[in-house]
Amino acid sequence: MNKVALITGGTKGIGKAVAECLAQAGYDLILTYSSDTRTAETVAADFHRRYGKQIRLLQADITQASSIDRIAQFLSEQNIRLNTLIFNAGITCRDAFENIAFADWERVFFANVHFPVFLLQRIIGRIQAGGSVIFTGSLMGIEPHSVSLSYGVTKSAVHALVKNLVKFLEPYQLRVNAVAPGFVDTEWQKNKPAEIRRNIENKIAVKRFCDPDELASVYKMLIENNYFNGEIVVVSGGYAYK
Ligand SMILES: NC(=O)c1ccc[n+]([C@@H]2O[C@H](COP(=O)([O-])OP(=O)(O)OC[C@H]3O[C@@H](n4cnc5c(N)ncnc54)[C@H](OP(=O)(O)O)[C@@H]3O)[C@@H](O)[C@H]2O)c1
């Protein structure tokens, strides 16, 4: 039987790079996304053609509680058992501290923290013993910055969640880890003005953004190495805020 991985936000950026890496390694995939069906379908067809794996797509917005039911129902209807679950999708809100609306603060918390907790609660029985759960955290959850308060705080919460979940997942024989990327060249970063990108590059010791493929191999390592558990693996190219 083929191994199966579910990746939230698996159709672009970091999630897509991880998806490709796992398809190459023989995994069948379930990739969720928010709204860009056309890109999702192109990516799925491309991976299927190149790696011969089954790539299933599911539109499931992580800001909506109904997406938890949707994913759980999909796995149940298709009787899918997972080996790997990757909580990768995340959102931000860059409003100034003085302008943060309660609803926006709540939305970021729901998407980045509540959604993975309650989806995991619903589908934990579908993850095979010996499997693992990986979160995409962020360097911004470790080094406070001044751009998005809710993002930094929720990514810190994601890191804390990983460490706290270890004991809760032990009875299921599941491991849990996070990758905390620094600055990765995805749409998320490419849309920033050139001057801001240069400022960021100057603070990174290797003087460039991370290529998503460089990160993908870290996720694969966390899946394959059974001794990683409760770790937050920072991949920042040697970033220093000052
Ligand atoms: N890029 C960085 O520098 C960086 C650094 C540290 C951590 N991260 C984290 O890495 C993760 C992925 O970021 P990325 O840079 O790879 O992003 P990206 O290139 O913008 O890719 C986003 C992916 O997530 C999906 N997505 C976006 N909003 C969603 C929502 N509300 N519900 C469900 N899916 C959604 C997108 O689907 P659609 O195309 O349909 O919208 C797409 O598949 C996030 O958790 C982010 O916080 C990124």
The ligand as an ORCA input file, in Angstrom:
! r2SCAN-3c Opt
* xyz 0 1
  N       7.071     32.330      2.928
  C       7.721     32.555      4.062
  O       8.697     33.311      4.114
  C       7.292     31.867      5.320
  C       8.137     31.953      6.437
  C       7.771     31.320      7.622
  C       6.584     30.601      7.660
  N       5.779     30.565      6.573
  C       4.536     29.787      6.685
  O       4.505     28.828      5.656
  C       3.152     28.502      5.346
  C       2.938     28.566      3.837
  O       3.342     29.830      3.384
  P       3.795     30.066      1.862
  O       4.743     31.189      1.903
  O       4.209     28.778      1.237
  O       2.419     30.576      1.240
  P       1.928     30.654     -0.285
  O       3.061     30.474     -1.235
  O       1.125     31.885     -0.348
  O       0.972     29.341     -0.423
  C      -0.213     29.339      0.212
  C      -0.914     27.978      0.095
  O      -1.811     27.927      1.202
  C      -3.149     28.010      0.724
  N      -3.908     28.905      1.580
  C      -3.766     30.246      1.738
  N      -4.713     30.729      2.559
  C      -5.458     29.661      2.936
  C      -6.615     29.496      3.710
  N      -7.218     30.546      4.305
  N      -7.150     28.251      3.833
  C      -6.573     27.182      3.248
  N      -5.476     27.264      2.478
  C      -4.939     28.492      2.310
  C      -3.070     28.530     -0.690
  O      -4.238     28.149     -1.442
  P      -4.823     29.205     -2.559
  O      -3.797     29.298     -3.632
  O      -6.106     28.603     -3.012
  O      -5.014     30.517     -1.836
  C      -1.782     27.848     -1.144
  O      -1.994     26.471     -1.408
  C       2.302     29.474      6.172
  O       1.889     28.833      7.364
  C       3.265     30.587      6.523
  O       2.935     31.211      7.741
  C       6.099     31.176      5.408
*
